[in-house]
Amino acid sequence: MDSPGYIILSRLTLQSRATQVLAHNVANADTPGFRALRPVFADFVARQDPGGTPPGGRQTHFVQDRATWREMQTGPMQVTGNPLDLALTGDGFFAVETPRGERFTRAGRFTIGDAGRIVDMDGNPLLNVEGEPIAVAPNDTRIEVQGDGTIRSENGVLGRVRVVRFDSVQALRAEGDRLFDAVGEQPQPLDRPAIRQGVLEGSNVQPIVEMTRLTAELREFQFAAQFAEREGERLSTAVERILRRRS
């Protein structure tokens, strides 16, 4: 494949990746605590052999898919009145226990699960500052969550919610649409988290903006695909001419 072919192939790869990320964002516009993703691309420069043509070589630029960036702006706050809907108004993540170990989330929609444990939407127990699941008794009917994460009922204190922060949130590895794995990052406990009870943080995806971007990317992809088709026809014609001359 010649340089134009490689260039257009890299362009198609870029557009395909950008389209996938935008479509994923749109699909999660209503997912509590979801963070919009952005693809990160880089310019790759390939230099021809100095002995080639033209003399001294030339540069050919390609596009590389390097990473995915996560937008960490806080999503919109929705007042639900549900006593187990919790929202973090500042930095931080809730900690939950999964079958794969401790994971972290901004999705604060919790319910009461088996054995009275407070669990997330996937049934993962919410952890306290000691790293243990928080549970309520059958006679705990009035649940109050204070701003610092302390959970009380009419029968006393039930525990304090574990909230942590990270030096580099971009280093976190997403698991699904709501959970994060710390991987090599060290979670640091937040002594004074800002928790709101009866409030749910929504996705920070802006649907209209994302749909506009998605439409633009699809048009760019279509243009690149048409260019690739014309380039293929050009090469095919050139090969046919060479073969006719040799016959």
Wavefront OBJ file of the C-alpha trace (Angstrom):
o trace
v 0.000 0.000 0.000
v 1.370 3.456 -0.918
v 1.418 6.500 1.360
v -2.049 7.853 0.423
v -3.493 4.441 1.242
v -1.868 4.355 4.675
v -2.916 7.930 5.370
v -6.560 7.325 4.529
v -6.514 4.061 6.500
v -5.266 5.928 9.569
v -7.980 8.517 9.000
v -10.669 5.840 8.833
v -9.329 4.290 12.035
v -9.483 7.686 13.765
v -13.047 8.355 12.646
v -14.182 4.862 13.615
v -12.682 5.179 17.092
v -14.123 8.673 17.632
v -17.556 7.459 16.523
v -17.449 4.507 18.936
v -16.529 6.733 21.885
v -19.234 9.299 21.111
v -21.868 6.589 20.671
v -20.827 5.138 24.045
v -21.247 8.564 25.647
v -24.711 9.021 24.160
v -25.759 5.561 25.362
v -24.770 6.541 28.920
v -26.374 9.975 29.010
v -28.741 8.719 31.733
v -26.243 6.582 33.682
v -25.728 8.013 37.202
v -22.186 9.225 37.795
v -21.008 8.425 34.253
v -18.064 10.417 32.929
v -17.861 11.358 29.236
v -14.904 9.931 27.321
v -12.701 11.592 24.724
v -10.286 9.776 22.386
v -6.713 11.060 22.326
v -4.886 10.922 18.997
v -1.279 11.677 18.117
v 0.571 12.583 14.927
v 2.968 9.864 13.775
v 5.653 10.979 11.315
v 7.294 8.457 9.007
v 10.394 9.611 7.108
v 11.352 8.002 3.816
v 14.874 6.669 3.270
v 17.190 9.644 2.477
v 18.294 7.813 -0.651
v 14.791 7.634 -1.990
v 12.759 10.021 -4.107
v 12.698 12.955 -3.668
v 16.348 13.297 -2.542
v 16.734 13.693 1.209
v 13.538 11.816 1.966
v 10.115 13.139 2.845
v 7.773 13.002 5.787
v 4.435 11.226 5.794
v 2.023 11.960 8.635
v -0.325 9.356 10.093
v -2.765 9.424 12.998
v -2.367 7.126 16.005
v -4.966 6.217 18.626
v -3.070 6.832 21.862
v -5.525 6.826 24.766
v -8.941 7.768 26.097
v -9.399 10.832 28.282
v -12.150 10.969 30.893
v -13.931 14.261 31.577
v -14.248 14.607 35.353
v -16.593 17.576 35.691
v -19.383 16.922 38.178
v -22.654 15.888 36.569
v -26.023 17.563 37.211
v -27.586 17.014 40.638
v -31.128 15.655 40.778
v -33.119 15.790 44.010
v -34.891 12.435 44.395
v -35.842 12.378 48.067
v -34.687 8.752 48.290
v -32.752 8.495 51.579
v -30.239 6.092 50.032
v -29.507 8.238 46.982
v -26.171 9.886 47.773
v -24.228 12.461 45.769
v -20.659 13.688 46.140
v -20.592 17.414 45.456
v -16.798 17.595 45.355
v -13.924 15.262 44.616
v -13.984 11.638 45.615
v -15.467 8.223 44.979
v -17.618 5.853 46.988
v -15.994 2.494 47.728
v -17.865 -0.770 47.108
v -16.884 -4.412 47.478
v -17.171 -6.529 44.316
v -16.294 -10.187 43.645
v -13.054 -8.837 42.102
v -12.153 -6.695 45.106
v -12.667 -3.064 46.084
v -13.913 -0.778 43.347
v -14.835 2.905 43.221
v -17.824 4.775 41.840
v -19.556 8.138 41.564
v -22.930 6.463 41.029
v -24.711 7.042 44.324
v -27.935 5.102 43.791
v -28.012 2.656 46.703
v -30.653 0.305 48.091
v -30.951 -2.226 50.906
v -29.967 -5.712 49.791
v -29.468 -9.106 51.397
v -28.780 -9.177 55.146
v -29.689 -5.495 55.319
v -26.545 -4.400 53.521
v -26.556 -1.113 51.620
v -25.682 -2.023 48.022
v -25.222 -0.318 44.657
v -27.206 -1.028 41.484
v -25.178 -4.197 40.870
v -25.599 -5.510 44.407
v -22.091 -4.546 45.549
v -21.986 -3.578 49.259
v -21.160 0.014 50.163
v -18.091 0.109 52.436
v -17.435 2.050 55.612
v -14.162 3.725 56.582
v -12.936 0.403 58.019
v -13.513 -1.298 54.677
v -16.521 -3.298 55.903
v -20.033 -3.421 54.393
v -22.584 -1.075 55.944
v -25.802 -2.774 57.067
v -29.084 -1.643 58.582
v -31.272 -3.608 60.989
v -34.970 -4.320 60.350
v -35.898 -1.784 63.031
v -33.763 0.968 61.441
v -36.565 2.786 59.665
v -35.277 6.354 59.505
v -31.922 6.596 57.747
v -29.974 9.841 57.882
v -26.700 10.421 56.031
v -24.708 13.422 57.173
v -22.402 15.470 54.981
v -19.281 13.751 56.333
v -20.693 10.326 55.456
v -21.924 9.319 58.909
v -25.034 7.125 58.619
v -27.516 7.193 61.492
v -30.872 5.681 62.284
v -33.225 6.216 65.187
v -31.210 3.497 66.944
v -27.776 5.084 66.635
v -24.783 5.340 64.298
v -24.561 2.619 61.631
v -21.176 3.601 60.232
v -19.410 6.151 58.122
v -19.197 5.920 54.337
v -15.739 5.369 52.888
v -14.945 8.123 50.374
v -11.550 8.288 48.676
v -9.678 10.429 46.182
v -6.824 9.749 43.744
v -3.852 11.804 42.618
v -4.512 10.798 39.006
v -8.110 9.934 38.195
v -7.135 9.431 34.546
v -5.074 6.413 35.625
v -8.174 4.623 36.916
v -9.371 1.723 34.800
v -13.078 1.674 34.018
v -15.034 -1.510 34.659
v -18.340 -1.184 32.898
v -20.015 2.218 32.972
v -20.046 2.945 36.712
v -17.078 1.284 38.431
v -13.355 2.030 38.471
v -10.381 -0.100 39.438
v -7.544 1.753 41.162
v -4.943 -0.434 39.363
v -1.641 1.097 40.564
v -3.185 4.194 42.143
v -3.377 4.481 45.921
v -6.820 5.517 47.241
v -6.547 8.324 49.775
v -9.356 8.642 52.340
v -11.258 11.936 52.325
v -11.744 13.055 55.908
v -14.344 15.650 54.999
v -16.341 14.486 51.998
v -19.287 16.563 50.836
v -22.207 14.126 50.644
v -25.801 15.102 49.906
v -28.582 12.731 50.902
v -31.634 12.311 48.694
v -29.701 13.622 45.694
v -28.326 11.719 42.696
v -25.492 12.868 40.453
v -26.302 12.290 36.815
v -24.051 11.685 33.840
v -21.928 14.662 32.780
v -22.671 13.831 29.142
v -24.486 16.623 27.292
v -26.705 14.674 24.859
v -27.255 17.459 22.316
v -23.549 18.289 22.157
v -22.602 14.619 21.848
v -25.175 13.971 19.119
v -23.881 16.969 17.166
v -20.325 15.674 17.452
v -21.419 12.168 16.507
v -23.192 13.422 13.387
v -20.084 15.372 12.346
v -17.837 12.344 12.890
v -20.136 10.111 10.851
v -19.980 12.592 7.973
v -16.187 12.681 8.189
v -16.093 8.883 8.195
v -18.300 8.761 5.110
v -16.056 11.274 3.338
v -12.929 9.282 4.227
v -14.540 6.042 3.051
v -15.450 7.626 -0.294
v -11.890 8.900 -0.675
v -10.554 5.413 0.089
v -12.834 3.945 -2.560
v -11.625 6.442 -5.182
v -8.008 5.770 -4.189
v -8.594 2.038 -4.624
v -10.043 2.616 -8.082
v -7.038 4.773 -9.004
v -4.578 2.082 -7.963
v -6.556 -0.597 -9.770
v -6.521 1.465 -12.971
v -2.777 2.058 -12.656
v -2.090 -1.668 -12.226
v -4.235 -2.531 -15.253
v -2.314 -0.041 -17.406
v 1.028 -1.490 -16.329
v -0.133 -5.027 -17.097
v -1.392 -3.998 -20.541
v 1.962 -2.406 -21.384
v 3.818 -5.583 -20.431
v 1.532 -7.863 -22.415
l 1 2 3 4 5 6 7 8 9 10 11 12 13 14 15 16 17 18 19 20 21 22 23 24 25 26 27 28 29 30 31 32 33 34 35 36 37 38 39 40 41 42 43 44 45 46 47 48 49 50 51 52 53 54 55 56 57 58 59 60 61 62 63 64 65 66 67 68 69 70 71 72 73 74 75 76 77 78 79 80 81 82 83 84 85 86 87 88 89 90 91 92 93 94 95 96 97 98 99 100 101 102 103 104 105 106 107 108 109 110 111 112 113 114 115 116 117 118 119 120 121 122 123 124 125 126 127 128 129 130 131 132 133 134 135 136 137 138 139 140 141 142 143 144 145 146 147 148 149 150 151 152 153 154 155 156 157 158 159 160 161 162 163 164 165 166 167 168 169 170 171 172 173 174 175 176 177 178 179 180 181 182 183 184 185 186 187 188 189 190 191 192 193 194 195 196 197 198 199 200 201 202 203 204 205 206 207 208 209 210 211 212 213 214 215 216 217 218 219 220 221 222 223 224 225 226 227 228 229 230 231 232 233 234 235 236 237 238 239 240 241 242 243 244 245 246 247
